[in-house]
Amino acid sequence: MRLAVDIIGVMQITRSRGCIAGSIVAPSSKSYLQRAIAAGAVAEGVTRLHYKTLCEDAQAAIRVARALDAEVWVGPSLVEIRGSRQLVGHCTNGRESAPSGDGARDDSGRVEENVEQNAELLLPCGESGLCMRMFAPIAALVGRPAVLEAQGSLCKRPMGMLQKVLPEFGVKVDTEEGHAPVRLFGKLHGGNLCLDASESSQLLTGLLLALPLTAEQSILTVVNPTSRGYLDLTISVCARFGVRINRDRDYSKFVIPGNQHYQATDLAVEGDWSAGAFLVVMGAIAGKEEGLLIRGLDLESTQPDKAILAAARSAGAKIAAKDEGVIVRKGRLRAFRFDATDCPDLFPPLVVLAAATPGRSVIKGVHRLRGKESDRAQSLVAMLDSLGGSAHVDGDYFVVEGKALHGGVVNPNNDHRIAMAAEAASLITSGEVTICDSDCVGKSWPGFFEDIYSIRVNPT
């Protein structure tokens, strides 16, 4: 195996074929970490978040929290957040937050108080769609004009839902023809609204985080709820900070009492099932007899991508849950069908799993791939084509014909999950796989290639 790094464009090159064995710890969940950072930014006192990895999306959330006047200190495995004086003051009627406690800190994280209270807030969201959609309602609590800024692929992702929904809660929204930058005017208040969540659950997550801090009770009636596990993740994070949100059994109604207060807490960030899904697939297609031990994944998690276990089992992988983690071994693989509508981030690892199985596999939910870091369905078809595979889109279904892969050059189109999928696919190719601009993996898993290198062994 070879690692190649070009200082102009980072590139990862792996030798053809390989086996997976040993033990690895999954990275921290960026979905959990971003929600916890947002909650910490509006909480009274000092929140402590213990993490393993701090990805680029989580760093974007930290930058936005600081821009909203929260104080954030970042250590090697600990983030401390003192809630924003503006936001905590908003929800506590002026009561001061608790003094900061001790801990590993980087004092460069302090933000000087902005004496110009009417100045426009500039909120740098990087390339994180969750960051922009989640923080928009939170930023509107301040009541100052705000601009949520984007970089890279986020500039092309749809933000029109903010214009449709937030005015119902007192916030005027301007966008560039439905895209970032997003400008907010006005102050968020509570209310009742029916909204369609078929496109994304991320704005709904932002409303669930922000509306408890308004004076009024709010009721959200939701049509076509998607990614229900992520909504439960949001509710569970709020509960850890002492905020109560009620929902019905089918996720069609959320009752959010007003005048609540977030209280600082100390919590460990759980492992990321979206990233762990690639580890499960690698073990399933190239795991040695002793298997791959994946540590740090919570089997009780509400993250939707935990469904990778069911999908891999249906494809013939051998999976066992142990006290120390999840063990994945290669089995007699077979074609499978899977509905990924509620877990669209599973498409990239599932496509690789399907490519390794004989016969035709079908994955449902292609419509959820719109508005990702790339046109993800098209990127996955192109990736398999460049490696000698065969796939096509048929309406809402992604169809993969399992066949031998010969290797080639993959352009992930700045999509972290496409780059990770190409690395997983390289385990079963007969020739080398070259992944261009592979540093895009830092969006969700910094150090991904180095971590995979540690568990990759030559075939016997």
N, C-alpha and C positions, 0 to 999 in steps of 0.2 A: 504494500500500500504506500502511496505517496501523497504528501500534502504539498500543494503548490500555492504560494502567495505572491501576488503581483501588487506592488504598492499603488498602482493606478486603479486596477480593478481586481478585487479579491477573487481567487479561483480555487476551487477544491477539486482535486483529481484523485480518484480511487481506483485501485486495480480491479480487474474483472473478478467477479464472484467473491464470496467470503462467507464466514460463519459468525454467529453471534453467541457469546457465552460470557459467564461471569455475573457481575452485579453492578447496578447503576441506580443512582437516585434521580428521580424525576425532578425537573425544575419546578419552581414555585408557580402556582396558578396566576397568570396575569389577570384573568377575569376576577378572581378573588382579591388580588392585591390592589387593583385599580379601584374596586368598590370600597375596600377598607381605607384606602388613602382618601377617597372622597368623604367617607363618613368621619374619618379623623379630622378632616379640614373643618367640619362643622360641629365638632364635639367640644364640650367643656373639659378642660384639662389636657393632659398629655397622653396620647395614644402610642403604644409600642407594638410594632409589627415585626415579627421575627420571620426572616425569609432565607431561602437558599440562593436564589438568583434574582437579579433585578434587571428585567428586560427593558427594551427601549420604550415600550408602551407604558410600563409602570413609571419610568422616568418622566414621560410626558405628563402623566397624572400628577407627579410631584411638582413639576414646573407650573402646572395650572393651579395646584393648591397654594404654592408660594405666591403666584400672581394674585390670588384671592386673599392674600394677607395671612395665610397660615404660616407658621414657622416649622420648618422641616429640617431635621438633621439625619444624615445618612451615614451609617457605619457599615462594616463588612457584612454583617448579617442582621442588622437591626435598623429599622426606620422609626424615628420618633417624630410625632406631629403634635404641635400645640395648635388648637383650633383657631381659626381666623377670628380676630377681634370684631370684624364687621359682621361675619355670619353668626358667630356665637352671640354677639350683642343683639342681632336680629331676633334670635329665637329665645333669648333669656331676658328680654326687656332691660338690657343694659348691665346685667350682673357680670362681674369679671370672671374669667375662667381661672381654673386652679393653676398655681405656679408649676413650672416645669420641674420634673424630677431629674434624677441623675441618669446617665446612660452614655453610650458611645455617640459622640456628636461631631458634626462638621459645622463649625460656626459660620462657614460661608453660606450655609443654608438660611441664615436669618435674612429677612426682608425688611428694609427700612419702611416705616409707616408712610404711606402716601398722604401728605398733608392736603393735597388737592382732592377733596372728596368727590368732586364732580368730574374728575378726569376720567377719560375712557379707559376701561380695563382691557388690557391686551393679554389674551389667554392662549399660549402656544401649545397646540394639541399634537404637534409632530405629525405622525402618520396613523394615529390611533382613532378609528371610528368610534369606538366605545367612549373614549375620552371626550370627544366633541359632543356626542349626543347625550352622554350622561351628565356632563358638567354644564350644559346649556341651562337647564332648569335651576341648578344650584347657583350658577352665577347670577341668574335673574332675581334671586332672593335679595341681593345687595341693593338693587334699585338704581344702579349706575349703568350708563351705556357701556357695553362690552363687545369685544370682537374676539371670536374664536378663530384662530389662525391655523392653517393647515400647511403641510409639506408633502412633497412627493405624491404618492398614490392617493392620499386622502383628498387632494384637490379635485379628484375626479369622482369621488364617491357621493351618492345622493344624500342631500340634507333637506330636501323639500318638506319632509314630514315635520320639521321644526316649524316651518311657516304655517302648516295646517293646524298644528296642535297648540303651540304656546300662546298664540293670541287669545285662545279661550281662557287662559289663566292670567290675562292682563299684560302680556309681553308681546311687543311688536318685533317682528323678525324680518331682516333683509338678508338675502343671499345673492350670489352671482349666478342667476338662472338655475337655482336649486342646488348650488355647490358652494363650498367655502370660498372666501371667508364668510362667517355667519355673524351678523350684527344684531345685538339685542338692545331693546329700549323698553323701559318700564320695569315694574316690580311684580314678581310672581305672587299671586294669591291663590287660595284654594278654590275648588269648584267641582262640578260634576260634568263628565264628558264621556261620550262614546267614541272610541278610537279603533282604527284598524291596525293591528300589529302584525299583519302578514308579511310586511317588508322587513321588519327588524323589531327586536324587543329592547333595543338599547335605549331609545328615548323613553320607553315605559320604565326602564330601570332608573333613569334620571328623575322621572316624576315620582317614583316610589321613594327615592332618597330625599327629594326636596320638599314634597308636599306636607310631610309631617311637621315641618317648621313654619308653616303658615298658620294663621289664626283659625281658619275654618276647617271643618271636616270635608274631605274630598271623596268622591265616589267615581271610580273609573270603570266603565263598562267596556270590555275588550272583545272585539270581533277578530276571529282568526288568530288567536294567540300562538306564537311560535317560541321555540327555545324555552319551554316551560321550566326546565331545570335551572336555567340562568335566572329566571324570575324568582324561583325558590332560593337561589343563591343570594340574590339581592335581599330578600326578606330575612334570610338567616343572618346576613351581615348586619342589617339594621337591628335585629334582635340582640346581637352581641353588644351593640351600643345602646341598648335600652329603649329602642323605638319599636312600636307595635304596628304591624300592618296585617289586615285580615283579607283573605281571599276565599272564594268558593271553590268547590271541588274541580270544576272544569275551567278554572282560570278566566272566567268571563266577567267576574266582578271583584274589584279590589276596593275595600273600605279603609280609608286612611284618616284616622283621627288627627285633628290639628293641635297646635300648641304643645307639641312634644319637644323633648330635648335630648340630643345625643350626649351620652356620657362617655368619656374616654375609657379605653379598655386596653388590655394586654392580650394579644393573640398570636398564635403561630399560623402562618399562611400555608394552606394545604397545597399538595402537589397538583400539577397541571395534567388533567386527563387528556386535553387536546394534544399536548406534546407527548404524553405517555402513550397515546394511540400509535405513534410511530414506533415506539419501543415494542409494543405488543405485536405489531405487524412484522417487525424485523425478527422477533423471536419466532413468530409463526412460520415465516418463509425460509429462515436460515438458522434457526436455533439448534445448537448441538444437543446431544442426548441429555446432558445435565440441565439444560434449559437456561434461560435468562431470568435472573432475579431482578425485579423492578421494585425499588423501595420508594416510600414517600407518597404513594397514592392511597387516598382514603376511600375504602370500599363503601362507606356510608355517604359519600359526597353526593350532592345534588347536581353536580356538573353533568350536562347531557352527554358529553363525550365518553363518559364511563360505559356507554353502550358499545364501545369497541370490543368489550369482552364477549358480549353476546354475538356480535358479528363475526369475530374471529373463531369462536366455537362453532358457529354454523358453517364456517369454511373448513373445519376439521382441525383447528389448532388445539393443542393440549394446554389447558390453563388450570392452574391450581392456586388458591388463595392460602397463604401461610401467614403466621404471625409477623414474620419479617418482611412480607411483601407479596407480590404476585409473581408466580413462576410461569413462564411461557416456553413451550417446547413445540417443535415442528411435528405436525401429524400428517396423515394422508389427506392432502388438501383437495377440495372439491369446489365447484362453482356454487355461488350463493346469490340470494336476493336479500336486499336490506333497504329499509326506509330510513333515509337520513334527513328527512324534512326538519326534524327538531334538533338535529346535530350536524349541520352542514360542514363544520370544520373537519368532520371525519371523511369527507370525500377524498382528499389526497391520499391518506394512508389506505383507505379501502380500495382505491383504484390500483394501488401497488399490490395489495393482497389479491385482488381479482386477476391481475396480470400473471400472478404466480400459480393460479389454479387452472386446471384443464377445463375447457368448456366455456360457456357464456354466463357471466355474472351481470346482474342488473342492480343498480343503485338508484333509488327514487329520491327526488327532491332537488332537481337541477335548478329550479326557479330560485332557490335560496342562495345560489352562488352568484347572483347578480349583486353588484356593489361591493365586492370583496376587493382585496389589494390588487387583483388582476381580474380579467374575465376568466374566472377560475375553471369553468368547464372547458373553455377553449384552450387554456394553458395546460390542462391535464391531457386533453386529446393530443396537443402538440408534443408534450413531453413523451408520451408513450410512442407516438409516431417516430420521434427522433431516436428512440431506443429500439425500434423494430417491433413495437407492440401494435395492437389494433383496438381502437375504441371509437365510439361515436355517440352523439346525443340524439335521443328519440323523444321529443316532447319533454316531459319532466323526468325522463329516465336516462341514466348514463349506462351505456352498454359496453362491456369489456369482453373481448375474446382472448382467453388465456393462450399464450404462445411464448416460445423462447425469445428472449431479448438479447440483442447483440451489442448494445452499448451505443454511445454517441455523445453529442454535445447538447446540453439542456440550458436554455435561457429561461430562468424562473420569472422573468418580467417583474422583478422586485417584489415577488410574493414569497414570503418566508416558508409557507407550507408547500409550495411547489419545489423549492430547493431541498427541503427535508424529504419530500417524496422521492426526488431523484436520487438522493443518498440511499434511501431504503431500497430502491429499485436496483441500484448498483450491486447489491448483494447477489442478484440472480442473473446478471448479464454475462455474456461470454467475452465481451471486450470492455475496454475502459469506458468510464462515464466521466465527462467533464461538466462541471456545474459552474456556469459563469456568474459573476457578481454574487457569490454565495454569502457575502456578509449580510445580506438581507435577513438571515436567520436571527440576527440580534433583536429583531422586533419582538420575538417571543422567547427565544432560547439562546442567549449569549453563550458561546463556548460549545455549541451543538456539535460541531465536527470533531472537536477535541474529545468530547465526552463519548461520542460514538466510536472514535478511534480506540478508546480504552477497552471496549468490549468486543471489538472486531478482531477475529483471528483468521489465519489462513485455513482454507478447507483441507480436510484430511481425506 
